[in-house]
Amino acid sequence: MSRSSHHIARFICAAALGYMASVPAQAQEAKPQRNIIIFVADGLRYGIVNPETAPTLATVKTQGVDFQNSHSVYPTVTTVNASVIATGHGVGDTGEWSNSLVLPPLKAEPGKVHFMENDLILKETNSLYDGNYLNEMSLLQLARAHGYQTAAVGKEGPILIQDITASDGQSTIFIDDSTGTHYEKGHAVPLDASIVEAMKTAGVETTAPDRGLNQSAGAYNMPGVQVANISQQKWFVNVTTKVLLPRFTAAGKPFALVYWSRDPDGTQHNTGDSLNVLSPGINGPTSLSAVRNASDNLQALIDTLKALGVYDNTDIFVTADHGFSTISKQSKTSYAAHQSYPDDTVKGFLPEGFLAIDLAHALNLPLFDSYNAPITVAKGEHPHNSAAIGADPANPDILALGSGGSELLYLDPAKAKDLAPKIIATLTQQDYVAALFVDDALGEIPGTLPMSAVGLKGDARTPRPAIYVSFADYALPSCVKRWGNPEVCSVMVTDSNLQQGQGNHGGFTRANTRNFMAAIGPDFKAGFANKTPVSNADITPTLAHILGFDLPSKGKLTGRVIGEALRTDEAPAAPETVAHVTRSRPAANGFVTVLESQSVGDEVYLDAAGNPGRVVGLKTQK
């Protein structure tokens, strides 16, 4: 151990002893209940983790349980999987359809489209649905009910989702990007005064720093970031290791903690290593430093648990919300790509909002931006974030919402039956479209599969999209030669304001559905390679089982207890896994959506979907 490590250990132990002096002796002598930590490395790909790129993560995988058949839930974006990790339910039950939701206008944000990685928007949305818009109990809420100390630390949005019913800050402790800012305006979740004082005593700033040089995505003519999110995440680590964990340990009560690392996601999105070219893309030095940053964060937590003497009583489940791809902005068939947008798009590349442009052009309908202003493509204009298509932008025929590697389409209910086949016929002509899913109520449309086939139909309360469009990807040959893994080398068309060569996710490629998952602790097997499929929906049921909690459920899209990975007196045999291939009827031009999945009992795990030849990891070739 280094001199600085010894100093940190002495500081932590002294802090814990100080707290314990005020804890009754009976509480100190009681047999401790298990502690749990969920560590989320946002956007971490399974195939990028090795002893060189991420030594701590690789060690957890080797010494604990290596979930080799891991799964993100589609659509493969952050808040979707945050809701799944929190509740153990699929998105069809939680209603977190994407990083943005279509809802009534809010005080925090006008219009219909609301970005959910924002505490103020989350709190106001939650108030629309009787204090729990997800409609399910989260693991942290359940742990609180059983007397656990609870906290969520890291990325704004997914952190509050982990215990949305506690957004007043009176029970679960929330530490995120907005901590310390505008409490009086409701922007951040408030902190108890004792925690603020403890932060001051520990020498930790009480206001979260921003991402500094890590937060600029650059522009079409200017590279993005070339540093990882080091300083902000160091602050998150300091709050956790110098304040929260010593406080929890000293109190003599078990704790449940979710730590959500912004890296490697934020750095991979904004990487400046590859402006407008596909190599190295998200496998350049900046992104790799972000992978190492997340790994080092986990090591800091482990070091603290050991210094406090609670590591051997703590189960740690490591996951990622989704995988990642390098962005492509190219298409041979898109009308939008053949227009000119001199202010912000490389000539010949797809602009942000390209799918809405293509639909409006093909259907001969007016196009408007998210503020209901008309878009004139001939003048170099294009939508941002979302677009309204139809004569009345306040009540559009189609509301198109970009979600990185997927697009969500909301249709006017009165016109949906007539519109949907026309939309699908248009989209099947585009080379950037891989998979199409439609609301079951619209009936079978050639080229598409029903949304229920991919877990998008359940007991959710928020308005559901009518159509999901997943974009095409392929593995860059030069990258595969370097890394030997097509999933690490995915190049995917995405609808966003980011540039070719930067990173995104959200698609139905195995490069996005295969996240990193591993677990270590007293209740998990050691050195166990689990080849049985698992997903983010299985985390909460498994940890609730370990803690002996019954997990209430309203919806039916629940995950399973990963029994084969647990230490028990009688080690269960690996459950049977069944592979499935579901194929749509072909569209007029032969386009089909093929879905490949696996099942364990009643649980379905989604691998990849799309037209054969357009999706990394799709084994079906024709």
PLY file of the C-alpha trace (Angstrom):
ply
format ascii 1.0
element vertex 622
property float x
property float y
property float z
element edge 621
property int vertex1
property int vertex2
end_header
0.00 0.00 0.00
1.33 3.47 -0.90
1.95 6.22 1.66
-1.15 8.10 0.40
-3.23 4.92 0.74
-2.08 4.53 4.36
-3.06 8.15 5.00
-6.52 7.62 3.50
-7.01 4.44 5.50
-6.06 6.22 8.76
-8.45 9.08 7.96
-11.33 6.73 7.22
-10.78 4.64 10.33
-10.57 7.74 12.51
-13.79 9.07 11.01
-15.55 5.78 11.59
-14.35 5.57 15.20
-15.59 9.09 15.79
-19.07 8.15 14.61
-19.04 4.86 16.50
-18.38 6.60 19.80
-21.98 7.80 19.72
-23.49 4.43 18.67
-24.92 2.24 21.49
-22.79 -0.79 22.37
-25.67 -3.15 21.65
-25.82 -1.92 18.05
-22.06 -2.41 17.68
-22.24 -5.98 18.96
-25.21 -7.08 16.84
-24.42 -9.42 13.96
-24.26 -7.22 10.88
-26.68 -7.68 8.01
-25.29 -7.77 4.48
-24.38 -4.49 2.76
-24.91 -4.10 -0.97
-23.43 -1.84 -3.63
-24.56 -1.54 -7.24
-21.72 0.01 -9.24
-22.82 1.22 -12.68
-20.10 2.07 -15.20
-22.21 3.99 -17.69
-21.69 2.79 -21.25
-19.09 0.13 -20.42
-18.76 -2.58 -23.08
-18.07 -6.14 -22.00
-15.35 -6.66 -24.60
-13.30 -3.58 -23.68
-12.51 -4.77 -20.13
-9.17 -6.51 -19.60
-6.33 -6.22 -17.06
-4.68 -3.43 -19.07
-7.72 -1.24 -19.79
-9.57 -1.72 -16.49
-7.61 -3.69 -13.89
-10.12 -3.52 -11.03
-13.10 -4.37 -13.21
-11.13 -7.26 -14.72
-10.25 -8.51 -11.23
-13.88 -8.47 -10.12
-14.79 -10.42 -13.24
-12.04 -12.98 -12.64
-12.30 -13.39 -8.88
-16.08 -13.08 -8.63
-18.82 -13.89 -11.13
-18.19 -13.12 -14.80
-21.56 -12.67 -16.52
-20.42 -13.61 -19.99
-23.93 -13.57 -21.50
-25.00 -10.14 -20.24
-27.80 -7.92 -21.54
-28.92 -4.34 -21.53
-32.64 -3.76 -22.02
-33.83 -2.22 -25.30
-33.81 0.65 -26.08
-30.23 0.64 -24.89
-30.10 4.09 -23.29
-29.44 5.36 -19.79
-32.72 6.21 -18.08
-34.45 3.17 -19.58
-31.94 0.86 -17.96
-31.79 3.00 -14.83
-35.48 2.28 -14.30
-34.86 -1.42 -14.95
-31.89 -1.60 -12.56
-33.89 0.26 -9.89
-37.05 -1.86 -10.02
-36.19 -5.20 -11.64
-38.93 -4.57 -14.21
-38.77 -4.16 -17.97
-39.46 -0.84 -19.64
-42.96 -1.95 -20.63
-43.77 -1.76 -16.92
-41.68 1.27 -15.88
-42.71 3.47 -18.82
-39.20 4.94 -19.16
-39.34 4.62 -22.95
-36.18 6.59 -23.68
-33.93 9.27 -22.17
-36.73 11.67 -23.12
-40.44 11.18 -22.53
-43.47 12.73 -24.19
-45.55 14.22 -21.38
-47.76 17.26 -20.71
-45.90 20.60 -20.53
-44.01 21.05 -17.25
-43.07 24.14 -15.30
-39.45 23.08 -15.63
-39.65 22.64 -19.40
-42.26 23.73 -21.95
-43.39 21.61 -24.84
-44.13 17.90 -24.94
-40.65 16.34 -24.91
-38.80 16.19 -21.60
-35.20 15.07 -21.00
-35.17 12.79 -17.96
-31.54 13.20 -16.93
-32.62 16.18 -14.86
-33.69 16.19 -11.20
-36.19 19.00 -11.57
-37.95 17.33 -14.51
-37.92 13.97 -12.73
-39.51 15.42 -9.61
-42.20 17.24 -11.55
-42.92 14.19 -13.72
-43.22 12.08 -10.59
-45.82 14.45 -9.17
-48.00 13.80 -12.23
-48.25 10.12 -11.30
-49.09 10.06 -7.59
-45.47 10.14 -6.45
-44.19 7.14 -8.42
-44.27 7.45 -12.19
-42.34 4.18 -12.55
-45.27 2.39 -10.87
-42.95 -0.14 -9.18
-40.95 -0.30 -5.94
-37.22 0.21 -6.29
-34.53 -1.73 -4.44
-33.46 1.34 -2.45
-37.05 2.04 -1.45
-37.42 -1.58 -0.34
-34.15 -1.44 1.58
-35.28 1.76 3.34
-38.46 0.00 4.40
-36.29 -2.66 6.06
-34.22 -0.14 8.00
-31.27 0.13 5.65
-29.26 3.30 5.16
-29.51 4.21 1.49
-27.67 6.48 -0.92
-27.27 7.05 -4.65
-24.20 8.83 -6.00
-23.18 9.94 -9.49
-24.87 10.87 -12.74
-27.88 13.18 -12.52
-31.08 11.48 -13.66
-30.38 7.77 -13.20
-29.38 8.49 -9.59
-32.73 9.97 -8.59
-34.53 7.21 -10.52
-33.01 4.70 -8.09
-35.40 5.92 -5.38
-37.76 8.37 -7.05
-40.23 8.22 -4.15
-37.61 9.82 -1.87
-36.96 12.93 -3.96
-37.52 15.22 -0.96
-34.08 14.21 0.33
-35.37 13.25 3.78
-34.33 9.59 3.66
-32.17 8.33 0.80
-29.08 10.49 0.26
-28.67 11.72 -3.33
-25.35 13.11 -4.55
-25.23 14.06 -8.24
-24.11 16.74 -10.71
-26.58 19.27 -9.31
-25.80 18.79 -5.61
-25.42 22.11 -3.85
-27.05 24.20 -6.57
-30.36 26.06 -6.36
-31.90 24.04 -3.53
-34.37 26.86 -3.02
-35.58 26.49 -6.60
-35.94 22.74 -6.36
-33.23 22.01 -8.94
-31.27 19.57 -6.79
-32.35 17.08 -4.17
-31.57 18.70 -0.80
-29.06 17.22 1.65
-29.49 16.86 5.38
-27.50 19.51 7.26
-25.46 16.85 9.05
-24.19 15.50 5.72
-23.27 18.97 4.50
-21.37 19.52 7.74
-19.63 16.15 7.39
-18.53 17.10 3.89
-17.01 20.32 5.21
-15.27 18.47 8.00
-13.84 15.96 5.52
-12.58 18.76 3.28
-15.02 17.93 0.47
-16.69 20.74 -1.45
-20.44 20.91 -0.80
-21.28 21.83 -4.40
-20.68 19.39 -7.23
-18.05 20.50 -9.76
-18.91 20.46 -13.44
-17.13 18.24 -15.95
-14.67 20.94 -16.94
-12.75 20.10 -20.12
-14.69 16.83 -20.39
-18.08 18.38 -21.16
-17.69 19.93 -24.62
-18.71 17.77 -27.56
-17.01 20.08 -30.02
-18.68 20.67 -33.39
-18.64 19.45 -36.97
-15.41 21.39 -37.50
-13.93 21.15 -33.99
-12.84 18.07 -32.01
-14.54 17.15 -28.78
-12.89 16.23 -25.49
-9.47 14.70 -25.02
-9.61 14.16 -21.26
-11.73 11.80 -19.16
-14.15 13.00 -16.47
-11.48 12.80 -13.79
-12.12 15.80 -11.52
-15.90 15.49 -11.20
-15.75 11.77 -10.51
-12.98 12.30 -7.98
-15.47 14.49 -6.11
-18.12 11.74 -6.26
-15.55 9.28 -4.92
-14.51 11.64 -2.14
-18.09 12.16 -0.97
-18.63 8.40 -0.96
-15.37 7.33 0.66
-14.82 10.19 3.10
-18.41 10.87 4.16
-21.04 8.29 3.25
-19.30 4.96 3.81
-17.72 6.01 7.14
-21.09 7.39 8.25
-22.92 4.22 7.28
-20.36 1.94 8.89
-20.26 3.89 12.12
-24.04 3.87 12.47
-24.01 0.11 12.93
-26.79 -0.42 10.39
-26.56 -2.08 6.96
-26.47 0.06 3.86
-27.49 -0.10 0.20
-25.59 2.16 -2.18
-25.86 2.82 -5.92
-22.79 4.46 -7.45
-23.28 5.60 -11.07
-20.05 6.50 -12.85
-20.47 8.97 -15.72
-17.43 7.49 -17.41
-16.87 5.94 -19.83
-20.24 7.11 -21.30
-19.74 10.88 -21.26
-16.21 10.70 -22.60
-17.13 8.19 -25.31
-19.97 10.47 -26.44
-17.77 13.55 -26.65
-14.45 12.02 -27.66
-12.23 14.26 -29.74
-9.89 11.54 -31.00
-11.69 10.90 -34.26
-13.41 13.96 -35.75
-15.49 12.94 -38.79
-13.56 9.70 -39.29
-14.43 6.24 -38.03
-11.07 5.17 -36.62
-10.13 5.02 -33.78
-13.66 6.15 -32.89
-14.54 5.26 -29.30
-11.48 3.02 -29.00
-9.01 5.90 -28.93
-6.86 6.96 -25.96
-9.43 9.38 -24.54
-12.17 6.78 -24.31
-9.77 4.20 -22.90
-8.76 6.64 -20.18
-12.46 6.93 -19.29
-12.74 3.15 -18.97
-9.76 3.24 -16.61
-11.36 6.13 -14.69
-14.46 4.05 -13.92
-12.29 1.10 -12.91
-10.26 3.31 -10.56
-13.46 4.67 -8.99
-14.50 1.14 -8.11
-11.07 0.44 -6.64
-11.41 3.50 -4.39
-14.70 2.17 -3.05
-13.22 -1.29 -2.46
-10.18 0.20 -0.66
-12.51 2.15 1.63
-14.69 -0.86 2.41
-11.55 -2.80 3.37
-10.22 0.05 5.51
-13.55 0.25 7.31
-13.61 -3.50 7.87
-16.86 -4.12 5.97
-15.63 -5.39 2.61
-16.12 -9.04 3.57
-19.74 -8.30 4.46
-20.57 -6.37 1.27
-21.90 -7.74 -2.01
-20.91 -5.65 -5.03
-22.81 -5.96 -8.29
-21.14 -4.21 -11.23
-23.08 -3.44 -14.37
-23.36 -1.04 -17.29
-26.61 0.42 -18.51
-25.69 -0.32 -22.15
-22.88 -0.90 -24.60
-21.60 1.61 -27.18
-20.86 2.22 -30.85
-18.86 4.66 -32.94
-21.15 7.07 -34.78
-21.65 6.99 -38.53
-23.42 9.88 -40.25
-23.58 8.31 -43.70
-26.39 6.98 -45.89
-26.77 6.38 -49.61
-30.57 6.37 -49.59
-31.46 9.30 -47.32
-32.98 12.41 -48.88
-31.69 14.38 -45.86
-28.08 13.34 -46.50
-28.22 14.76 -50.01
-29.15 18.25 -48.81
-26.81 20.92 -47.45
-26.61 22.22 -43.87
-23.58 24.52 -43.97
-23.88 25.77 -40.38
-23.34 22.48 -38.53
-23.12 19.38 -40.74
-20.35 18.05 -42.98
-21.57 18.02 -46.58
-22.93 14.62 -47.51
-23.45 13.56 -43.89
-26.76 12.97 -42.12
-27.93 15.97 -40.10
-29.59 15.72 -36.72
-33.27 14.96 -37.36
-32.61 13.13 -40.63
-35.35 10.55 -40.11
-37.98 13.26 -39.60
-36.75 15.02 -42.72
-36.98 11.82 -44.74
-40.47 11.02 -43.48
-41.81 14.53 -44.07
-40.37 14.50 -47.59
-41.73 11.05 -48.47
-45.19 11.72 -47.02
-45.32 15.29 -48.36
-46.08 16.74 -44.93
-44.90 19.96 -43.26
-41.98 19.70 -40.81
-41.53 21.68 -37.58
-38.89 21.80 -34.87
-39.48 21.17 -31.16
-40.60 24.79 -30.70
-43.24 24.47 -33.46
-41.20 26.61 -35.86
-41.37 25.50 -39.51
-38.29 23.77 -40.95
-37.24 24.60 -44.51
-34.65 22.05 -45.57
-33.86 23.97 -48.75
-32.52 26.77 -46.51
-30.21 24.40 -44.67
-32.52 23.97 -41.68
-33.05 20.73 -39.78
-34.69 19.68 -36.50
-32.92 19.27 -33.17
-33.85 16.69 -30.53
-37.42 16.18 -31.77
-39.61 17.13 -34.72
-43.30 17.49 -35.45
-44.62 16.29 -38.82
-48.05 17.38 -40.07
-50.09 20.49 -40.67
-50.58 21.36 -36.99
-47.30 21.20 -34.98
-49.23 21.49 -31.71
-51.07 18.27 -32.62
-48.81 16.61 -35.19
-49.52 13.52 -37.23
-46.07 12.25 -36.19
-43.80 13.30 -33.35
-40.28 12.00 -34.04
-37.96 11.71 -31.06
-34.29 10.89 -31.60
-32.72 8.45 -29.17
-29.23 7.87 -30.52
-29.28 4.48 -32.21
-33.07 4.37 -32.24
-35.95 6.70 -33.06
-39.32 6.84 -31.32
-42.41 7.81 -33.29
-45.59 8.98 -31.57
-48.63 9.03 -33.86
-51.92 10.91 -33.74
-54.23 8.15 -32.43
-56.97 9.14 -34.87
-54.61 8.71 -37.83
-52.30 5.96 -36.58
-53.92 3.01 -38.39
-53.68 4.81 -41.71
-50.28 6.41 -41.12
-48.33 3.47 -39.73
-48.19 1.35 -42.92
-47.13 4.40 -44.95
-44.39 5.22 -42.45
-43.13 1.64 -42.44
-43.16 1.45 -46.24
-40.98 4.58 -46.31
-38.56 3.40 -43.64
-38.00 -0.02 -45.19
-36.48 1.79 -48.19
-33.73 3.37 -46.09
-30.31 1.74 -45.72
-29.93 3.13 -42.19
-32.95 1.24 -40.83
-32.23 -2.11 -39.19
-35.30 -3.05 -37.12
-38.90 -1.86 -36.84
-41.34 -2.47 -33.97
-44.94 -1.27 -33.87
-47.59 -1.03 -31.19
-49.54 -4.30 -31.10
-52.77 -2.32 -31.47
-51.74 -1.30 -34.99
-51.83 -4.91 -36.16
-49.29 -6.85 -38.18
-47.42 -4.66 -40.67
-45.00 -6.43 -43.05
-41.37 -5.73 -42.14
-42.15 -5.16 -38.45
-42.50 -7.07 -35.21
-44.88 -6.12 -32.38
-43.53 -4.08 -29.48
-44.66 -6.79 -27.08
-42.01 -9.09 -28.60
-39.26 -6.90 -27.11
-40.77 -6.05 -23.73
-42.26 -2.71 -24.71
-45.82 -3.51 -23.73
-46.76 -3.85 -20.05
-48.40 -1.95 -17.22
-46.60 1.39 -17.72
-48.41 4.63 -16.95
-46.59 7.08 -19.24
-47.63 7.56 -22.92
-46.13 4.81 -25.08
-44.63 5.40 -28.55
-46.34 3.80 -31.54
-43.18 2.82 -33.46
-39.54 2.12 -32.59
-36.92 2.37 -35.32
-33.49 0.84 -34.66
-30.60 1.96 -36.84
-28.07 -0.15 -38.73
-24.48 -0.85 -37.75
-21.48 -2.87 -38.92
-18.07 -3.84 -37.53
-15.16 -1.76 -38.84
-12.66 -4.27 -40.31
-9.50 -2.43 -39.23
-10.84 -2.29 -35.67
-11.70 -5.99 -35.63
-8.13 -6.71 -36.72
-6.87 -4.68 -33.74
-9.34 -5.85 -31.05
-10.56 -9.18 -32.42
-14.14 -8.47 -31.35
-16.85 -7.11 -33.69
-18.90 -5.87 -30.71
-16.10 -3.50 -29.71
-15.86 -2.28 -33.30
-19.47 -1.33 -34.05
-20.09 1.67 -36.31
-23.74 2.71 -36.05
-25.92 5.34 -37.65
-27.33 7.59 -34.94
-29.68 10.56 -34.79
-28.02 13.10 -32.51
-26.06 16.34 -32.51
-22.79 14.43 -32.15
-20.31 13.92 -34.97
-19.10 10.98 -37.01
-16.31 9.32 -35.03
-17.79 10.15 -31.63
-19.89 7.64 -29.69
-23.50 6.72 -29.06
-25.82 3.84 -28.20
-29.53 3.03 -28.17
-29.60 0.50 -31.00
-30.56 -3.16 -31.15
-27.07 -4.33 -32.08
-25.27 -6.80 -29.80
-22.65 -4.05 -29.47
-25.25 -2.09 -27.48
-27.18 -4.89 -25.76
-24.02 -6.55 -24.42
-23.08 -4.54 -21.37
-20.41 -5.36 -18.81
-21.75 -7.28 -15.79
-19.87 -8.89 -12.89
-20.38 -9.46 -9.16
-18.24 -10.19 -6.13
-18.90 -10.65 -2.45
-19.77 -13.16 0.24
-22.97 -14.30 -1.48
-21.51 -14.69 -4.97
-19.46 -17.58 -6.23
-15.73 -17.03 -6.66
-14.05 -17.46 -10.03
-17.30 -18.42 -11.71
-17.92 -17.83 -15.43
-21.69 -17.66 -15.87
-22.70 -18.45 -19.44
-26.45 -18.33 -18.69
-28.10 -15.12 -19.97
-28.65 -12.33 -17.45
-29.83 -8.74 -17.75
-30.14 -5.49 -15.83
-33.66 -6.58 -14.88
-32.18 -9.43 -12.81
-30.08 -7.27 -10.48
-32.78 -6.08 -8.06
-34.53 -9.49 -7.77
-31.16 -11.11 -7.04
-30.07 -8.58 -4.41
-33.51 -8.56 -2.80
-33.25 -12.35 -2.56
-29.81 -12.10 -0.94
-31.17 -9.66 1.63
-34.22 -11.82 2.30
-36.71 -9.21 1.07
-39.96 -9.91 -0.75
-40.07 -7.59 -3.77
-43.60 -6.30 -4.45
-44.66 -6.25 -8.08
-47.48 -4.69 -10.10
-46.36 -5.48 -13.63
-45.36 -8.86 -15.04
-42.14 -7.91 -16.87
-39.91 -8.93 -13.97
-36.35 -10.19 -13.90
-35.21 -13.39 -12.22
-32.99 -14.32 -9.29
-29.60 -15.33 -10.72
-29.45 -18.42 -8.56
-26.70 -20.14 -10.50
-24.27 -17.36 -9.49
-24.96 -17.53 -5.75
-23.19 -19.51 -3.04
-25.63 -21.97 -1.53
-25.43 -25.22 0.41
-26.67 -27.01 -2.67
-25.24 -25.36 -5.75
-28.01 -25.25 -8.37
-27.28 -26.46 -11.85
-27.18 -23.85 -14.58
-30.76 -23.35 -15.80
-31.61 -24.38 -19.33
-31.21 -21.69 -21.96
-33.29 -21.78 -25.14
-32.37 -19.75 -28.24
-35.13 -18.16 -30.32
-35.37 -16.53 -33.74
-38.48 -14.49 -34.54
-38.98 -13.24 -38.08
-41.44 -10.69 -39.41
-43.36 -11.07 -42.63
-41.33 -9.40 -45.39
-42.17 -5.94 -46.63
-42.85 -5.40 -50.33
-39.13 -4.93 -51.01
-38.15 -7.96 -48.92
-37.15 -6.05 -45.79
-37.60 -8.13 -42.63
-37.03 -7.58 -38.93
-35.37 -10.62 -37.37
-35.18 -10.84 -33.58
-32.69 -13.16 -31.89
-33.23 -13.83 -28.21
-32.66 -16.36 -25.44
-34.93 -17.49 -22.64
-34.47 -18.95 -19.19
-37.85 -20.20 -18.07
-40.24 -17.30 -18.62
-37.48 -14.68 -18.80
-36.52 -13.44 -22.27
-33.15 -11.89 -23.07
-32.83 -9.81 -26.22
-29.62 -10.23 -28.22
-29.99 -8.35 -31.49
-32.64 -7.42 -34.06
-32.74 -6.16 -37.59
-32.55 -6.87 -41.26
-29.86 -9.53 -41.85
-26.53 -7.97 -42.79
-27.26 -4.68 -41.00
-26.68 -5.63 -37.36
-23.54 -6.62 -35.47
-24.14 -9.84 -33.56
-27.19 -10.94 -35.55
-26.37 -14.53 -36.56
-29.22 -14.84 -39.08
-27.74 -14.03 -42.47
-30.78 -14.02 -44.72
0 1
1 2
2 3
3 4
4 5
5 6
6 7
7 8
8 9
9 10
10 11
11 12
12 13
13 14
14 15
15 16
16 17
17 18
18 19
19 20
20 21
21 22
22 23
23 24
24 25
25 26
26 27
27 28
28 29
29 30
30 31
31 32
32 33
33 34
34 35
35 36
36 37
37 38
38 39
39 40
40 41
41 42
42 43
43 44
44 45
45 46
46 47
47 48
48 49
49 50
50 51
51 52
52 53
53 54
54 55
55 56
56 57
57 58
58 59
59 60
60 61
61 62
62 63
63 64
64 65
65 66
66 67
67 68
68 69
69 70
70 71
71 72
72 73
73 74
74 75
75 76
76 77
77 78
78 79
79 80
80 81
81 82
82 83
83 84
84 85
85 86
86 87
87 88
88 89
89 90
90 91
91 92
92 93
93 94
94 95
95 96
96 97
97 98
98 99
99 100
100 101
101 102
102 103
103 104
104 105
105 106
106 107
107 108
108 109
109 110
110 111
111 112
112 113
113 114
114 115
115 116
116 117
117 118
118 119
119 120
120 121
121 122
122 123
123 124
124 125
125 126
126 127
127 128
128 129
129 130
130 131
131 132
132 133
133 134
134 135
135 136
136 137
137 138
138 139
139 140
140 141
141 142
142 143
143 144
144 145
145 146
146 147
147 148
148 149
149 150
150 151
151 152
152 153
153 154
154 155
155 156
156 157
157 158
158 159
159 160
160 161
161 162
162 163
163 164
164 165
165 166
166 167
167 168
168 169
169 170
170 171
171 172
172 173
173 174
174 175
175 176
176 177
177 178
178 179
179 180
180 181
181 182
182 183
183 184
184 185
185 186
186 187
187 188
188 189
189 190
190 191
191 192
192 193
193 194
194 195
195 196
196 197
197 198
198 199
199 200
200 201
201 202
202 203
203 204
204 205
205 206
206 207
207 208
208 209
209 210
210 211
211 212
212 213
213 214
214 215
215 216
216 217
217 218
218 219
219 220
220 221
221 222
222 223
223 224
224 225
225 226
226 227
227 228
228 229
229 230
230 231
231 232
232 233
233 234
234 235
235 236
236 237
237 238
238 239
239 240
240 241
241 242
242 243
243 244
244 245
245 246
246 247
247 248
248 249
249 250
250 251
251 252
252 253
253 254
254 255
255 256
256 257
257 258
258 259
259 260
260 261
261 262
262 263
263 264
264 265
265 266
266 267
267 268
268 269
269 270
270 271
271 272
272 273
273 274
274 275
275 276
276 277
277 278
278 279
279 280
280 281
281 282
282 283
283 284
284 285
285 286
286 287
287 288
288 289
289 290
290 291
291 292
292 293
293 294
294 295
295 296
296 297
297 298
298 299
299 300
300 301
301 302
302 303
303 304
304 305
305 306
306 307
307 308
308 309
309 310
310 311
311 312
312 313
313 314
314 315
315 316
316 317
317 318
318 319
319 320
320 321
321 322
322 323
323 324
324 325
325 326
326 327
327 328
328 329
329 330
330 331
331 332
332 333
333 334
334 335
335 336
336 337
337 338
338 339
339 340
340 341
341 342
342 343
343 344
344 345
345 346
346 347
347 348
348 349
349 350
350 351
351 352
352 353
353 354
354 355
355 356
356 357
357 358
358 359
359 360
360 361
361 362
362 363
363 364
364 365
365 366
366 367
367 368
368 369
369 370
370 371
371 372
372 373
373 374
374 375
375 376
376 377
377 378
378 379
379 380
380 381
381 382
382 383
383 384
384 385
385 386
386 387
387 388
388 389
389 390
390 391
391 392
392 393
393 394
394 395
395 396
396 397
397 398
398 399
399 400
400 401
401 402
402 403
403 404
404 405
405 406
406 407
407 408
408 409
409 410
410 411
411 412
412 413
413 414
414 415
415 416
416 417
417 418
418 419
419 420
420 421
421 422
422 423
423 424
424 425
425 426
426 427
427 428
428 429
429 430
430 431
431 432
432 433
433 434
434 435
435 436
436 437
437 438
438 439
439 440
440 441
441 442
442 443
443 444
444 445
445 446
446 447
447 448
448 449
449 450
450 451
451 452
452 453
453 454
454 455
455 456
456 457
457 458
458 459
459 460
460 461
461 462
462 463
463 464
464 465
465 466
466 467
467 468
468 469
469 470
470 471
471 472
472 473
473 474
474 475
475 476
476 477
477 478
478 479
479 480
480 481
481 482
482 483
483 484
484 485
485 486
486 487
487 488
488 489
489 490
490 491
491 492
492 493
493 494
494 495
495 496
496 497
497 498
498 499
499 500
500 501
501 502
502 503
503 504
504 505
505 506
506 507
507 508
508 509
509 510
510 511
511 512
512 513
513 514
514 515
515 516
516 517
517 518
518 519
519 520
520 521
521 522
522 523
523 524
524 525
525 526
526 527
527 528
528 529
529 530
530 531
531 532
532 533
533 534
534 535
535 536
536 537
537 538
538 539
539 540
540 541
541 542
542 543
543 544
544 545
545 546
546 547
547 548
548 549
549 550
550 551
551 552
552 553
553 554
554 555
555 556
556 557
557 558
558 559
559 560
560 561
561 562
562 563
563 564
564 565
565 566
566 567
567 568
568 569
569 570
570 571
571 572
572 573
573 574
574 575
575 576
576 577
577 578
578 579
579 580
580 581
581 582
582 583
583 584
584 585
585 586
586 587
587 588
588 589
589 590
590 591
591 592
592 593
593 594
594 595
595 596
596 597
597 598
598 599
599 600
600 601
601 602
602 603
603 604
604 605
605 606
606 607
607 608
608 609
609 610
610 611
611 612
612 613
613 614
614 615
615 616
616 617
617 618
618 619
619 620
620 621
